[in-house]
Amino acid sequence: MPEADFVAMQQSVVEGAPERARELARQALEAGAGAAEVLEQGFLAGIREVGTQYAQGKMFLPDMMAAAEAMKAAVGVLDVAFLAAGENRPAAGTVVLGTTKGDIHEIGKALVGTLLSANGFRVHDLGVDVAAEVFAEKARELGADIVGVSALLTTTMQGQRKVVEALERAGLRPQVKVIVGGAPVTRRWAEEIGADGFGKDAFSSVALARGLLNGHAAVTAGGK
């Protein structure tokens, strides 16, 4: 496939153009390109560029959300091709997400899930008001690499500690990383409860998840 075609795919994500991304994915498959090749060299390269520009202060939250929508449109086309070939889409890792017991705030956690999915992670969103044991059960069932726990209130932050403890009781901590986030959550809190990472915002959570699975330590993606 010509390099220009991959560049066009990358650009469709950077520009947040879902219709263009969907059409480019379709055209590539019709031309005989492999879905994995299109995903990695085209669209994932585009979303990585979005992350770079965000880190440099050149893109902002609305840009990220538009890019995620473009990514989602392309992946929808590619997933059909993977299924037709009897394959699973390559994933950067499997993440179980949820908001702690007693906390019903959805937006921040949903945003993290959207961006992780756009960046190639397989995400299972448990929703809000989730008991610690449910995180552990789903992590075991899916063979999760990461459990992400959101809390928007100081009163529900303790639920993050309980998730860490539930994973320890289930014998899953050696293989499952825990990342925490939410308005009142700080790096110090993450360290105190034994989490592996703290994301100060949605996009830093993506970088954090990627770093943890690449073997980098630890509670680094937050500034507080």
Backbone as CSV, one residue per row, in Angstrom:
resi,resn,N_x,N_y,N_z,CA_x,CA_y,CA_z,C_x,C_y,C_z
1,MET,0.855,-1.198,0.000,0.000,0.000,0.000,0.887,1.243,0.000
2,PRO,0.586,2.219,-0.856,1.420,3.442,-0.911,1.451,4.166,0.423
3,GLU,2.608,4.738,0.733,2.763,5.476,1.988,1.758,6.616,2.089
4,ALA,1.426,7.193,0.944,0.478,8.318,0.956,-0.883,7.898,1.505
5,ASP,-1.249,6.660,1.280,-2.537,6.184,1.794,-2.510,6.102,3.327
6,PHE,-1.392,5.621,3.862,-1.268,5.582,5.321,-1.282,6.998,5.904
7,VAL,-0.612,7.895,5.225,-0.584,9.294,5.696,-2.001,9.874,5.701
8,ALA,-2.787,9.548,4.681,-4.167,10.043,4.625,-4.984,9.489,5.788
9,MET,-4.756,8.228,6.126,-5.461,7.640,7.280,-5.066,8.362,8.564
10,GLN,-3.773,8.552,8.727,-3.302,9.262,9.926,-3.939,10.648,10.008
11,GLN,-3.981,11.317,8.872,-4.508,12.679,8.851,-6.003,12.708,9.167
12,SER,-6.726,11.674,8.731,-8.172,11.637,9.013,-8.432,11.568,10.516
13,VAL,-7.536,10.901,11.228,-7.675,10.830,12.691,-7.266,12.163,13.315
14,VAL,-6.146,12.694,12.887,-5.666,13.972,13.440,-6.706,15.067,13.232
15,GLU,-7.361,15.036,12.078,-8.363,16.069,11.776,-9.734,15.759,12.357
16,GLY,-9.874,14.566,12.955,-11.156,14.204,13.552,-12.260,14.074,12.525
17,ALA,-11.984,13.333,11.460,-12.923,13.201,10.344,-13.420,11.753,10.228
18,PRO,-14.472,11.382,10.950,-14.900,9.975,10.966,-15.356,9.437,9.615
19,GLU,-16.067,10.223,8.840,-16.515,9.723,7.535,-15.327,9.432,6.631
20,ARG,-14.349,10.323,6.642,-13.141,10.134,5.841,-12.374,8.899,6.326
21,ALA,-12.267,8.745,7.629,-11.547,7.590,8.180,-12.244,6.289,7.787
22,ARG,-13.561,6.287,7.918,-14.326,5.079,7.565,-14.129,4.718,6.091
23,GLU,-14.184,5.716,5.224,-14.046,5.473,3.794,-12.638,4.997,3.441
24,LEU,-11.638,5.584,4.059,-10.255,5.163,3.799,-10.027,3.722,4.245
25,ALA,-10.599,3.356,5.374,-10.463,1.970,5.830,-11.129,1.021,4.841
26,ARG,-12.299,1.398,4.396,-13.026,0.552,3.449,-12.251,0.400,2.137
27,GLN,-11.744,1.510,1.636,-10.989,1.481,0.368,-9.732,0.617,0.493
28,ALA,-9.067,0.715,1.633,-7.838,-0.056,1.815,-8.121,-1.553,1.799
29,LEU,-9.182,-1.949,2.479,-9.536,-3.370,2.507,-9.948,-3.855,1.117
30,GLU,-10.687,-3.024,0.407,-11.111,-3.408,-0.943,-9.921,-3.545,-1.886
31,ALA,-8.856,-2.784,-1.584,-7.647,-2.851,-2.409,-6.759,-4.023,-2.032
32,GLY,-7.161,-4.764,-1.001,-6.418,-5.961,-0.636,-5.462,-5.801,0.521
33,ALA,-5.468,-4.649,1.173,-4.571,-4.449,2.318,-5.053,-5.265,3.514
34,GLY,-4.115,-5.655,4.354,-4.469,-6.389,5.559,-4.990,-5.447,6.632
35,ALA,-5.994,-5.916,7.381,-6.586,-5.067,8.408,-5.560,-4.668,9.466
36,ALA,-4.693,-5.593,9.845,-3.693,-5.279,10.870,-2.727,-4.204,10.394
37,GLU,-2.324,-4.305,9.146,-1.418,-3.315,8.564,-2.067,-1.927,8.520
38,VAL,-3.327,-1.909,8.101,-4.055,-0.641,8.012,-4.216,-0.019,9.399
39,LEU,-4.535,-0.871,10.359,-4.726,-0.379,11.724,-3.437,0.218,12.279
40,GLU,-2.357,-0.538,12.180,-1.112,-0.133,12.827,-0.446,1.042,12.120
41,GLN,-0.288,0.937,10.821,0.474,1.955,10.084,-0.364,3.175,9.711
42,GLY,-1.683,2.980,9.691,-2.547,4.094,9.350,-3.146,4.766,10.560
43,PHE,-4.156,4.116,11.123,-4.973,4.803,12.124,-4.318,4.899,13.504
44,LEU,-3.654,3.844,13.946,-2.981,3.944,15.244,-1.853,4.967,15.202
45,ALA,-1.188,5.037,14.081,-0.152,6.072,13.936,-0.771,7.455,14.054
46,GLY,-1.988,7.594,13.529,-2.678,8.877,13.629,-3.023,9.240,15.053
47,ILE,-3.549,8.287,15.810,-3.942,8.607,17.190,-2.712,8.838,18.054
48,ARG,-1.607,8.200,17.731,-0.369,8.474,18.473,0.100,9.912,18.208
49,GLU,-0.085,10.365,16.980,0.274,11.751,16.660,-0.607,12.731,17.441
50,VAL,-1.876,12.372,17.600,-2.774,13.203,18.401,-2.252,13.307,19.836
51,GLY,-1.814,12.186,20.383,-1.262,12.199,21.727,-0.033,13.088,21.837
52,THR,0.813,13.023,20.830,2.014,13.857,20.827,1.655,15.339,20.797
53,GLN,0.699,15.675,19.924,0.325,17.092,19.806,-0.388,17.585,21.069
54,TYR,-1.144,16.702,21.704,-1.796,17.084,22.965,-0.738,17.373,24.026
55,ALA,0.247,16.505,24.097,1.304,16.693,25.091,2.068,17.988,24.862
56,GLN,2.134,18.405,23.615,2.849,19.643,23.269,1.959,20.877,23.363
57,GLY,0.712,20.672,23.777,-0.205,21.800,23.900,-0.749,22.305,22.586
58,LYS,-0.642,21.478,21.530,-1.118,21.884,20.207,-2.536,21.402,19.934
59,MET,-3.019,20.463,20.738,-4.388,19.974,20.605,-5.029,19.953,21.992
60,PHE,-6.358,19.991,21.994,-7.083,20.093,23.260,-8.170,19.022,23.321
61,LEU,-8.898,19.017,24.449,-9.859,17.952,24.673,-10.851,17.767,23.519
62,PRO,-11.473,18.823,22.990,-12.394,18.608,21.858,-11.707,17.965,20.656
63,ASP,-10.440,18.319,20.425,-9.694,17.701,19.320,-9.509,16.210,19.572
64,MET,-9.205,15.872,20.824,-9.007,14.453,21.168,-10.285,13.658,20.964
65,MET,-11.399,14.254,21.371,-12.659,13.539,21.236,-13.020,13.341,19.768
66,ALA,-12.753,14.348,18.954,-13.018,14.213,17.517,-12.115,13.138,16.917
67,ALA,-10.858,13.121,17.338,-9.929,12.102,16.840,-10.389,10.712,17.257
68,ALA,-10.876,10.605,18.494,-11.358,9.303,18.969,-12.560,8.836,18.153
69,GLU,-13.418,9.748,17.759,-14.564,9.377,16.926,-14.108,8.882,15.556
70,ALA,-13.118,9.548,14.990,-12.581,9.099,13.698,-11.963,7.714,13.834
71,MET,-11.229,7.524,14.916,-10.610,6.215,15.172,-11.676,5.141,15.310
72,LYS,-12.720,5.453,16.035,-13.809,4.504,16.248,-14.464,4.119,14.926
73,ALA,-14.633,5.086,14.034,-15.246,4.810,12.736,-14.381,3.857,11.917
74,ALA,-13.081,4.103,11.911,-12.178,3.234,11.145,-12.127,1.830,11.734
75,VAL,-12.035,1.765,13.054,-11.948,0.453,13.717,-13.223,-0.354,13.480
76,GLY,-14.361,0.328,13.392,-15.606,-0.385,13.099,-15.538,-1.134,11.782
77,VAL,-14.930,-0.532,10.798,-14.757,-1.192,9.489,-13.743,-2.323,9.601
78,LEU,-12.642,-2.055,10.269,-11.568,-3.060,10.362,-11.996,-4.259,11.199
79,ASP,-12.800,-4.019,12.225,-13.251,-5.137,13.065,-14.035,-6.159,12.249
80,VAL,-14.812,-5.697,11.283,-15.561,-6.622,10.420,-14.588,-7.516,9.654
81,ALA,-13.505,-6.913,9.186,-12.502,-7.687,8.451,-11.797,-8.685,9.354
82,PHE,-11.478,-8.262,10.576,-10.846,-9.199,11.511,-11.783,-10.370,11.809
83,LEU,-13.038,-10.082,12.031,-14.002,-11.146,12.332,-14.159,-12.085,11.155
84,ALA,-14.217,-11.533,9.947,-14.370,-12.356,8.741,-13.189,-13.305,8.569
85,ALA,-12.029,-12.862,9.048,-10.825,-13.695,8.937,-10.670,-14.617,10.140
86,GLY,-11.633,-14.552,11.062,-11.553,-15.390,12.260,-10.465,-14.962,13.201
87,GLU,-10.157,-13.666,13.194,-9.078,-13.154,14.031,-9.631,-12.142,15.021
88,ASN,-8.866,-11.888,16.047,-9.161,-10.796,16.955,-8.280,-9.621,16.604
89,ARG,-8.861,-8.434,16.685,-8.049,-7.237,16.463,-6.924,-7.188,17.485
90,PRO,-5.684,-6.960,17.037,-4.596,-6.835,18.009,-4.903,-5.740,19.013
91,ALA,-4.634,-6.021,20.264,-4.949,-5.048,21.308,-3.683,-4.685,22.068
92,ALA,-3.625,-3.419,22.469,-2.491,-2.961,23.265,-2.543,-3.555,24.666
93,GLY,-3.725,-4.004,25.078,-3.919,-4.577,26.395,-5.397,-4.580,26.725
94,THR,-5.757,-5.303,27.770,-7.158,-5.364,28.193,-7.321,-4.590,29.493
95,VAL,-8.294,-3.688,29.486,-8.509,-2.802,30.628,-9.942,-2.956,31.131
96,VAL,-10.087,-3.138,32.429,-11.402,-3.110,33.081,-11.533,-1.768,33.783
97,LEU,-12.592,-1.039,33.448,-12.802,0.301,33.989,-14.076,0.360,34.812
98,GLY,-14.106,1.253,35.779,-15.338,1.478,36.514,-15.178,2.597,37.526
99,THR,-16.299,3.035,38.062,-16.323,4.038,39.120,-16.647,3.344,40.439
100,THR,-16.030,3.802,41.496,-16.118,3.104,42.785,-17.544,3.005,43.328
101,LYS,-17.713,2.070,44.233,-18.998,1.890,44.905,-19.445,3.190,45.557
102,GLY,-20.683,3.574,45.290,-21.226,4.783,45.877,-21.017,6.028,45.039
103,ASP,-20.264,5.904,43.955,-19.967,7.053,43.092,-20.658,6.842,41.753
104,ILE,-21.474,7.813,41.360,-22.258,7.620,40.129,-21.800,8.537,38.994
105,HIS,-20.585,9.089,39.127,-20.099,9.999,38.099,-19.507,9.222,36.920
106,GLU,-19.929,9.590,35.762,-19.677,8.786,34.568,-18.678,9.407,33.605
107,ILE,-18.680,10.744,33.492,-18.066,11.384,32.330,-16.564,11.122,32.237
108,GLY,-15.835,11.356,33.320,-14.390,11.197,33.260,-13.978,9.771,32.927
109,LYS,-14.628,8.827,33.580,-14.313,7.416,33.332,-14.647,7.029,31.889
110,ALA,-15.784,7.518,31.378,-16.172,7.208,29.995,-15.169,7.797,29.007
111,LEU,-14.672,8.986,29.314,-13.687,9.616,28.436,-12.399,8.803,28.397
112,VAL,-11.966,8.341,29.551,-10.776,7.494,29.584,-10.995,6.237,28.745
113,GLY,-12.165,5.632,28.886,-12.462,4.427,28.112,-12.440,4.687,26.620
114,THR,-13.014,5.806,26.212,-13.028,6.144,24.786,-11.615,6.305,24.243
115,LEU,-10.784,7.009,24.995,-9.418,7.256,24.516,-8.568,5.986,24.553
116,LEU,-8.768,5.158,25.560,-8.033,3.889,25.580,-8.431,3.020,24.395
117,SER,-9.721,2.956,24.107,-10.184,2.172,22.961,-9.599,2.713,21.663
118,ALA,-9.607,4.036,21.535,-9.071,4.647,20.328,-7.588,4.371,20.159
119,ASN,-6.915,4.129,21.273,-5.477,3.866,21.233,-5.154,2.377,21.224
120,GLY,-6.129,1.561,20.909,-5.859,0.146,20.671,-6.056,-0.773,21.850
121,PHE,-6.534,-0.252,22.974,-6.787,-1.123,24.125,-8.174,-1.747,23.999
122,ARG,-8.314,-2.936,24.522,-9.630,-3.582,24.621,-10.198,-3.198,25.993
123,VAL,-11.321,-2.501,25.997,-11.838,-1.905,27.230,-13.179,-2.527,27.590
124,HIS,-13.294,-2.919,28.852,-14.588,-3.365,29.390,-14.993,-2.385,30.473
125,ASP,-16.069,-1.652,30.213,-16.537,-0.624,31.146,-17.621,-1.202,32.044
126,LEU,-17.312,-1.275,33.353,-18.279,-1.828,34.310,-19.347,-0.818,34.694
127,GLY,-19.149,0.452,34.341,-20.133,1.475,34.674,-19.807,2.171,35.990
128,VAL,-20.838,2.613,36.669,-20.662,3.378,37.911,-21.166,2.567,39.109
129,ASP,-20.784,3.036,40.315,-21.255,2.414,41.560,-20.928,0.911,41.578
130,VAL,-19.655,0.615,41.375,-19.211,-0.777,41.206,-18.496,-1.265,42.472
131,ALA,-18.906,-2.393,42.972,-18.270,-2.976,44.154,-16.864,-3.471,43.814
132,ALA,-15.985,-3.427,44.808,-14.590,-3.815,44.593,-14.478,-5.246,44.071
133,GLU,-15.295,-6.136,44.603,-15.221,-7.538,44.205,-15.576,-7.728,42.727
134,VAL,-16.438,-6.855,42.219,-16.829,-6.967,40.809,-15.646,-6.636,39.895
135,PHE,-14.844,-5.641,40.298,-13.626,-5.343,39.532,-12.745,-6.590,39.455
136,ALA,-12.561,-7.222,40.607,-11.674,-8.382,40.652,-12.226,-9.544,39.830
137,GLU,-13.523,-9.774,39.939,-14.136,-10.883,39.189,-13.986,-10.674,37.693
138,LYS,-14.260,-9.444,37.231,-14.172,-9.191,35.788,-12.724,-9.228,35.312
139,ALA,-11.806,-8.745,36.142,-10.390,-8.802,35.769,-9.940,-10.240,35.581
140,ARG,-10.387,-11.114,36.479,-10.030,-12.526,36.351,-10.666,-13.117,35.094
141,GLU,-11.943,-12.833,34.893,-12.675,-13.407,33.751,-12.029,-13.022,32.408
142,LEU,-11.607,-11.762,32.305,-11.083,-11.271,31.026,-9.577,-11.413,30.897
143,GLY,-8.922,-11.813,31.993,-7.462,-11.825,31.961,-6.916,-10.419,31.780
144,ALA,-7.505,-9.468,32.497,-7.170,-8.053,32.311,-5.718,-7.760,32.645
145,ASP,-5.171,-6.811,31.922,-3.832,-6.314,32.215,-3.884,-5.156,33.200
146,ILE,-4.965,-4.378,33.098,-5.086,-3.157,33.909,-6.511,-3.040,34.430
147,VAL,-6.640,-2.586,35.666,-7.932,-2.174,36.214,-7.838,-0.679,36.489
148,GLY,-8.781,0.074,35.923,-8.819,1.518,36.135,-10.008,1.885,37.005
149,VAL,-9.747,2.653,38.068,-10.788,2.948,39.055,-10.924,4.456,39.214
150,SER,-12.125,4.948,38.928,-12.389,6.380,39.013,-13.184,6.704,40.277
151,ALA,-12.912,7.878,40.832,-13.690,8.379,41.976,-13.702,9.897,41.898
152,LEU,-14.871,10.484,41.951,-14.957,11.939,41.855,-15.087,12.609,43.217
153,LEU,-15.343,11.838,44.241,-15.607,12.404,45.557,-14.584,11.913,46.571
154,THR,-14.267,12.770,47.520,-13.353,12.337,48.583,-13.976,11.192,49.384
155,THR,-15.301,11.185,49.448,-15.979,10.138,50.221,-15.947,8.783,49.519
156,THR,-15.736,8.778,48.218,-15.725,7.497,47.497,-14.310,7.057,47.119
157,MET,-13.329,7.894,47.427,-11.945,7.514,47.107,-11.528,6.223,47.798
158,GLN,-12.070,5.993,49.003,-11.693,4.774,49.729,-12.018,3.531,48.922
159,GLY,-12.995,3.658,48.030,-13.338,2.525,47.165,-12.173,2.093,46.292
160,GLN,-11.290,3.028,45.951,-10.116,2.661,45.150,-9.192,1.756,45.951
161,ARG,-9.018,2.069,47.224,-8.210,1.200,48.081,-8.828,-0.202,48.158
162,LYS,-10.161,-0.237,48.260,-10.834,-1.531,48.364,-10.662,-2.368,47.099
163,VAL,-10.583,-1.703,45.949,-10.350,-2.453,44.700,-8.956,-3.074,44.721
164,VAL,-7.964,-2.290,45.155,-6.606,-2.834,45.264,-6.610,-4.042,46.199
165,GLU,-7.291,-3.910,47.319,-7.334,-5.006,48.298,-8.072,-6.220,47.739
166,ALA,-9.157,-5.975,46.983,-9.905,-7.093,46.393,-9.052,-7.850,45.380
167,LEU,-8.268,-7.121,44.614,-7.379,-7.773,43.641,-6.299,-8.573,44.367
168,GLU,-5.818,-8.045,45.495,-4.817,-8.777,46.279,-5.418,-10.061,46.837
169,ARG,-6.626,-9.969,47.379,-7.275,-11.175,47.933,-7.502,-12.223,46.850
170,ALA,-7.782,-11.756,45.633,-8.028,-12.683,44.528,-6.736,-13.235,43.935
171,GLY,-5.605,-12.766,44.451,-4.318,-13.251,43.939,-3.969,-12.712,42.562
172,LEU,-4.560,-11.564,42.202,-4.377,-11.033,40.850,-3.353,-9.900,40.765
173,ARG,-2.913,-9.362,41.880,-2.059,-8.180,41.814,-0.751,-8.367,41.053
174,PRO,-0.141,-9.566,41.102,1.114,-9.679,40.352,0.949,-9.418,38.864
175,GLN,-0.218,-9.746,38.308,-0.362,-9.589,36.867,-1.279,-8.448,36.444
176,VAL,-1.969,-7.845,37.382,-2.916,-6.777,37.037,-2.432,-5.445,37.618
177,LYS,-2.229,-4.474,36.750,-1.866,-3.137,37.201,-3.133,-2.365,37.559
178,VAL,-3.003,-1.473,38.526,-4.145,-0.655,38.946,-3.804,0.818,38.721
179,ILE,-4.678,1.492,37.968,-4.528,2.938,37.811,-5.767,3.619,38.384
180,VAL,-5.555,4.766,39.004,-6.656,5.483,39.635,-6.697,6.909,39.104
181,GLY,-7.907,7.484,39.149,-8.071,8.852,38.701,-9.344,9.441,39.260
182,GLY,-9.526,10.731,38.991,-10.688,11.451,39.495,-10.260,12.767,40.115
183,ALA,-11.200,13.690,40.228,-10.867,15.052,40.654,-10.079,15.124,41.961
184,PRO,-10.434,14.375,43.010,-9.706,14.529,44.271,-8.469,13.636,44.375
185,VAL,-8.218,12.837,43.366,-7.157,11.821,43.456,-5.803,12.453,43.141
186,THR,-4.824,12.101,43.926,-3.470,12.625,43.753,-2.474,11.481,43.652
187,ARG,-1.279,11.844,43.216,-0.230,10.831,43.148,0.060,10.265,44.536
188,ARG,0.057,11.118,45.536,0.324,10.641,46.895,-0.712,9.610,47.325
189,TRP,-1.980,9.881,46.961,-3.038,8.924,47.300,-2.800,7.594,46.581
190,ALA,-2.442,7.660,45.321,-2.174,6.433,44.570,-1.065,5.628,45.231
191,GLU,-0.029,6.317,45.660,1.075,5.632,46.338,0.605,5.027,47.656
192,GLU,-0.208,5.780,48.382,-0.663,5.328,49.710,-1.466,4.042,49.632
193,ILE,-2.295,3.918,48.592,-3.163,2.730,48.514,-2.530,1.597,47.720
194,GLY,-1.329,1.813,47.202,-0.645,0.746,46.490,-1.048,0.597,45.046
195,ALA,-1.616,1.658,44.451,-1.916,1.618,43.012,-0.622,1.735,42.220
196,ASP,-0.685,1.337,40.963,0.502,1.393,40.116,0.634,2.714,39.385
197,GLY,-0.477,3.435,39.250,-0.388,4.674,38.497,-1.546,5.603,38.781
198,PHE,-1.302,6.875,38.501,-2.297,7.919,38.690,-2.339,8.783,37.436
199,GLY,-3.538,8.909,36.854,-3.672,9.753,35.679,-4.367,11.051,36.041
200,LYS,-3.702,12.163,35.790,-4.304,13.445,36.164,-5.405,13.861,35.196
201,ASP,-5.400,13.286,33.982,-6.479,13.544,33.045,-6.583,12.351,32.106
202,ALA,-7.560,12.399,31.204,-7.853,11.220,30.387,-6.679,10.838,29.496
203,PHE,-6.064,11.812,28.863,-5.022,11.431,27.913,-3.766,10.960,28.623
204,SER,-3.467,11.526,29.773,-2.304,11.030,30.505,-2.539,9.602,30.971
205,SER,-3.809,9.229,31.151,-4.116,7.847,31.522,-3.746,6.887,30.406
206,VAL,-3.911,7.320,29.172,-3.518,6.483,28.040,-2.005,6.265,28.053
207,ALA,-1.273,7.350,28.230,0.193,7.231,28.277,0.625,6.366,29.450
208,LEU,-0.060,6.526,30.568,0.257,5.739,31.754,0.026,4.251,31.498
209,ALA,-1.130,3.919,30.925,-1.448,2.516,30.655,-0.427,1.908,29.702
210,ARG,-0.088,2.656,28.679,0.884,2.146,27.704,2.243,1.940,28.372
211,GLY,2.632,2.883,29.222,3.915,2.764,29.891,3.967,1.587,30.844
212,LEU,2.894,1.385,31.593,2.871,0.268,32.540,3.003,-1.067,31.825
213,LEU,2.327,-1.197,30.677,2.396,-2.469,29.961,3.715,-2.636,29.230
214,ASN,4.447,-1.552,29.080,5.780,-1.652,28.500,6.841,-1.839,29.574
215,GLY,6.362,-2.046,30.805,7.293,-2.373,31.873,7.847,-1.202,32.622
216,HIS,7.285,-0.020,32.362,7.793,1.136,33.090,7.083,1.241,34.438
217,ALA,7.800,1.576,35.453,7.207,1.810,36.769,6.639,3.223,36.746
218,ALA,5.730,3.466,37.271,4.788,3.328,38.275,3.960,4.590,38.350
219,VAL,3.910,5.241,39.503,2.913,6.283,39.744,3.430,7.595,39.172
220,THR,3.431,7.716,37.836,4.183,8.808,37.231,3.373,9.764,36.376
221,ALA,2.155,9.403,36.022,1.469,10.225,35.030,0.682,11.373,35.636
222,GLY,0.830,11.591,36.889,0.116,12.700,37.501,1.076,13.763,37.986
223,GLY,0.559,14.962,38.111,1.421,16.034,38.556,1.150,16.476,39.979
224,LYS,0.045,16.005,40.551,-0.323,16.502,41.875,0.397,15.720,42.960
